[in-house]
Amino acid sequence: MSAPGTLAFSGRLLRRQLVLALRRPVDIGNPLLFFAMVVVLFPLGLGPVPAALASFAPGILWIIALLANLLTADNLFRGDFEDGSLEQLLLSPQPLYISVLAYVLAQWLVTGLLLALVSPLFAVMLGLAGAAIPVLIASLLLGTAVLSLVGGIGAALTVGLNRGGMLIALLILPFYMPVLIFGSAAVQAVVSGMPAAPHLAILGAMLCLALALAPLAIGAALRISVDA
């Protein structure tokens, strides 16, 4: 039997990762539960003043999305590293670039995409203007994809460590900051009556750059971690 083509192999790998994620519903529910809990707790800390909550809503929602993404980054490659599947993947003739993208895409589908889809509910809870909700969704779709790609680099570097979660945060949080700044600024721009297109364009440029470079960095980091 001939080996599957690159697209077929990556499709099977993506399906495998999604099936594994669905078999562990806790991994999917944790980021959503974290999102909901923080949104509920913020009014208790800031006070139940609708105007104040609405003004802070873009930053609050984006910070929660960033931290929720960080919660799942450590598990991106760890399971396959522990059972030896990751080493087999590195030895396969398939391009590692495409394989890594399948891993990251699966992680984004069960975290970033879900957070973007449920964000309107939490935005309404915080009193965010209705006109800003479409921009919030668009910025989260673009920004969480960048976060997943950058987080994959940290996950690959620390996959061989027993407790790499805190180290991942130290490694990749500085690279998360530009995404947080422009993502929240896009939503805040609409609230202030200004165009959000420049901020979304910068997020799109970040995504293009991350798509081009992050899988290469992830592949190199995986080889270092597995060979170490």
Contacts in CASP RR format, 6 or more apart in sequence:
PFRMAT RR
TARGET T0000
AUTHOR 0000-0000-0000
METHOD contacts of the structure
MODEL  1
MSAPGTLAFSGRLLRRQLVLALRRPVDIGNPLLFFAMVVVLFPLGLGPVP
AALASFAPGILWIIALLANLLTADNLFRGDFEDGSLEQLLLSPQPLYISV
LAYVLAQWLVTGLLLALVSPLFAVMLGLAGAAIPVLIASLLLGTAVLSLV
GGIGAALTVGLNRGGMLIALLILPFYMPVLIFGSAAVQAVVSGMPAAPHL
AILGAMLCLALALAPLAIGAALRISVDA
3 9 0 8 1.000
3 93 0 8 1.000
4 12 0 8 1.000
5 94 0 8 1.000
6 94 0 8 1.000
6 95 0 8 1.000
6 98 0 8 1.000
7 98 0 8 1.000
9 92 0 8 1.000
9 94 0 8 1.000
9 98 0 8 1.000
9 99 0 8 1.000
10 94 0 8 1.000
10 98 0 8 1.000
10 99 0 8 1.000
10 101 0 8 1.000
10 102 0 8 1.000
11 102 0 8 1.000
13 99 0 8 1.000
13 102 0 8 1.000
13 103 0 8 1.000
14 102 0 8 1.000
14 105 0 8 1.000
14 106 0 8 1.000
17 102 0 8 1.000
17 103 0 8 1.000
17 106 0 8 1.000
17 107 0 8 1.000
18 106 0 8 1.000
18 109 0 8 1.000
18 110 0 8 1.000
21 27 0 8 1.000
21 28 0 8 1.000
21 106 0 8 1.000
21 110 0 8 1.000
22 28 0 8 1.000
27 72 0 8 1.000
27 75 0 8 1.000
27 110 0 8 1.000
28 110 0 8 1.000
28 111 0 8 1.000
28 114 0 8 1.000
30 71 0 8 1.000
30 72 0 8 1.000
31 68 0 8 1.000
31 69 0 8 1.000
31 71 0 8 1.000
31 72 0 8 1.000
31 111 0 8 1.000
31 112 0 8 1.000
31 114 0 8 1.000
31 115 0 8 1.000
32 68 0 8 1.000
32 114 0 8 1.000
32 115 0 8 1.000
32 118 0 8 1.000
34 64 0 8 1.000
34 67 0 8 1.000
34 68 0 8 1.000
34 71 0 8 1.000
35 64 0 8 1.000
35 65 0 8 1.000
35 68 0 8 1.000
35 115 0 8 1.000
35 118 0 8 1.000
35 122 0 8 1.000
36 122 0 8 1.000
38 60 0 8 1.000
38 64 0 8 1.000
38 67 0 8 1.000
39 60 0 8 1.000
39 61 0 8 1.000
39 64 0 8 1.000
39 122 0 8 1.000
39 125 0 8 1.000
39 126 0 8 1.000
40 125 0 8 1.000
42 53 0 8 1.000
42 56 0 8 1.000
42 60 0 8 1.000
42 126 0 8 1.000
43 53 0 8 1.000
43 126 0 8 1.000
46 52 0 8 1.000
46 53 0 8 1.000
46 56 0 8 1.000
47 53 0 8 1.000
50 127 0 8 1.000
53 126 0 8 1.000
53 127 0 8 1.000
54 126 0 8 1.000
54 127 0 8 1.000
54 128 0 8 1.000
54 129 0 8 1.000
54 191 0 8 1.000
55 191 0 8 1.000
56 126 0 8 1.000
57 123 0 8 1.000
57 126 0 8 1.000
57 127 0 8 1.000
57 128 0 8 1.000
57 187 0 8 1.000
58 128 0 8 1.000
58 132 0 8 1.000
58 136 0 8 1.000
58 183 0 8 1.000
58 184 0 8 1.000
58 185 0 8 1.000
58 187 0 8 1.000
58 188 0 8 1.000
58 191 0 8 1.000
59 180 0 8 1.000
59 184 0 8 1.000
59 187 0 8 1.000
59 188 0 8 1.000
60 126 0 8 1.000
61 119 0 8 1.000
61 122 0 8 1.000
61 123 0 8 1.000
61 126 0 8 1.000
61 128 0 8 1.000
61 136 0 8 1.000
61 140 0 8 1.000
61 184 0 8 1.000
61 187 0 8 1.000
62 139 0 8 1.000
62 140 0 8 1.000
62 180 0 8 1.000
62 183 0 8 1.000
62 184 0 8 1.000
62 187 0 8 1.000
63 180 0 8 1.000
63 184 0 8 1.000
64 122 0 8 1.000
65 112 0 8 1.000
65 115 0 8 1.000
65 119 0 8 1.000
65 140 0 8 1.000
65 144 0 8 1.000
65 147 0 8 1.000
66 147 0 8 1.000
66 176 0 8 1.000
66 179 0 8 1.000
66 180 0 8 1.000
68 111 0 8 1.000
68 115 0 8 1.000
69 111 0 8 1.000
69 112 0 8 1.000
69 115 0 8 1.000
69 144 0 8 1.000
69 147 0 8 1.000
69 148 0 8 1.000
69 151 0 8 1.000
70 147 0 8 1.000
70 151 0 8 1.000
70 168 0 8 1.000
70 169 0 8 1.000
70 172 0 8 1.000
70 173 0 8 1.000
70 176 0 8 1.000
72 107 0 8 1.000
72 110 0 8 1.000
72 111 0 8 1.000
73 107 0 8 1.000
73 148 0 8 1.000
73 151 0 8 1.000
73 152 0 8 1.000
73 154 0 8 1.000
73 155 0 8 1.000
73 165 0 8 1.000
73 168 0 8 1.000
73 172 0 8 1.000
74 155 0 8 1.000
74 158 0 8 1.000
74 164 0 8 1.000
74 165 0 8 1.000
74 168 0 8 1.000
75 155 0 8 1.000
76 103 0 8 1.000
76 104 0 8 1.000
76 107 0 8 1.000
76 151 0 8 1.000
76 152 0 8 1.000
76 155 0 8 1.000
76 156 0 8 1.000
77 86 0 8 1.000
77 103 0 8 1.000
77 152 0 8 1.000
77 155 0 8 1.000
77 156 0 8 1.000
77 159 0 8 1.000
77 222 0 8 1.000
78 155 0 8 1.000
78 159 0 8 1.000
78 160 0 8 1.000
79 85 0 8 1.000
79 86 0 8 1.000
80 86 0 8 1.000
80 89 0 8 1.000
81 87 0 8 1.000
81 159 0 8 1.000
81 160 0 8 1.000
81 225 0 8 1.000
81 226 0 8 1.000
86 159 0 8 1.000
86 222 0 8 1.000
86 226 0 8 1.000
87 226 0 8 1.000
89 96 0 8 1.000
89 99 0 8 1.000
90 96 0 8 1.000
90 222 0 8 1.000
90 223 0 8 1.000
90 226 0 8 1.000
92 99 0 8 1.000
96 215 0 8 1.000
96 219 0 8 1.000
96 222 0 8 1.000
97 215 0 8 1.000
97 216 0 8 1.000
97 219 0 8 1.000
98 215 0 8 1.000
100 215 0 8 1.000
100 218 0 8 1.000
100 219 0 8 1.000
100 222 0 8 1.000
101 211 0 8 1.000
101 215 0 8 1.000
103 152 0 8 1.000
104 148 0 8 1.000
104 149 0 8 1.000
104 152 0 8 1.000
104 214 0 8 1.000
104 215 0 8 1.000
104 218 0 8 1.000
107 148 0 8 1.000
107 152 0 8 1.000
108 144 0 8 1.000
108 145 0 8 1.000
108 148 0 8 1.000
111 144 0 8 1.000
111 148 0 8 1.000
112 140 0 8 1.000
112 141 0 8 1.000
112 144 0 8 1.000
112 145 0 8 1.000
112 147 0 8 1.000
112 148 0 8 1.000
113 141 0 8 1.000
113 144 0 8 1.000
115 140 0 8 1.000
115 144 0 8 1.000
116 137 0 8 1.000
116 140 0 8 1.000
116 141 0 8 1.000
116 144 0 8 1.000
117 137 0 8 1.000
119 133 0 8 1.000
119 136 0 8 1.000
119 137 0 8 1.000
119 140 0 8 1.000
120 133 0 8 1.000
120 136 0 8 1.000
120 137 0 8 1.000
123 130 0 8 1.000
123 132 0 8 1.000
123 133 0 8 1.000
123 136 0 8 1.000
124 130 0 8 1.000
124 133 0 8 1.000
128 136 0 8 1.000
128 187 0 8 1.000
128 191 0 8 1.000
129 190 0 8 1.000
129 191 0 8 1.000
131 190 0 8 1.000
132 187 0 8 1.000
132 190 0 8 1.000
132 191 0 8 1.000
135 186 0 8 1.000
135 187 0 8 1.000
135 189 0 8 1.000
135 190 0 8 1.000
135 196 0 8 1.000
135 200 0 8 1.000
136 187 0 8 1.000
138 186 0 8 1.000
138 200 0 8 1.000
139 182 0 8 1.000
139 183 0 8 1.000
139 184 0 8 1.000
139 186 0 8 1.000
139 187 0 8 1.000
139 196 0 8 1.000
139 199 0 8 1.000
139 200 0 8 1.000
139 203 0 8 1.000
140 183 0 8 1.000
142 200 0 8 1.000
142 203 0 8 1.000
142 204 0 8 1.000
142 206 0 8 1.000
142 207 0 8 1.000
143 179 0 8 1.000
143 183 0 8 1.000
143 203 0 8 1.000
143 206 0 8 1.000
143 207 0 8 1.000
145 207 0 8 1.000
145 210 0 8 1.000
146 179 0 8 1.000
146 203 0 8 1.000
146 206 0 8 1.000
146 207 0 8 1.000
146 210 0 8 1.000
147 176 0 8 1.000
147 179 0 8 1.000
149 207 0 8 1.000
149 210 0 8 1.000
149 211 0 8 1.000
149 214 0 8 1.000
149 215 0 8 1.000
149 218 0 8 1.000
150 172 0 8 1.000
150 175 0 8 1.000
150 176 0 8 1.000
150 179 0 8 1.000
150 210 0 8 1.000
150 214 0 8 1.000
151 168 0 8 1.000
151 172 0 8 1.000
152 214 0 8 1.000
152 218 0 8 1.000
153 171 0 8 1.000
153 172 0 8 1.000
153 214 0 8 1.000
153 217 0 8 1.000
153 218 0 8 1.000
153 221 0 8 1.000
154 168 0 8 1.000
154 171 0 8 1.000
154 172 0 8 1.000
154 221 0 8 1.000
155 168 0 8 1.000
155 218 0 8 1.000
156 217 0 8 1.000
156 218 0 8 1.000
156 219 0 8 1.000
156 221 0 8 1.000
156 222 0 8 1.000
156 225 0 8 1.000
157 168 0 8 1.000
157 171 0 8 1.000
157 221 0 8 1.000
157 224 0 8 1.000
157 225 0 8 1.000
158 164 0 8 1.000
158 165 0 8 1.000
158 167 0 8 1.000
158 168 0 8 1.000
158 171 0 8 1.000
158 225 0 8 1.000
159 222 0 8 1.000
159 225 0 8 1.000
159 226 0 8 1.000
160 225 0 8 1.000
160 228 0 8 1.000
161 167 0 8 1.000
178 206 0 8 1.000
179 203 0 8 1.000
179 206 0 8 1.000
182 199 0 8 1.000
182 202 0 8 1.000
182 203 0 8 1.000
182 206 0 8 1.000
183 199 0 8 1.000
183 203 0 8 1.000
185 199 0 8 1.000
186 196 0 8 1.000
186 199 0 8 1.000
186 200 0 8 1.000
186 203 0 8 1.000
187 196 0 8 1.000
189 195 0 8 1.000
189 196 0 8 1.000
189 199 0 8 1.000
190 196 0 8 1.000
END
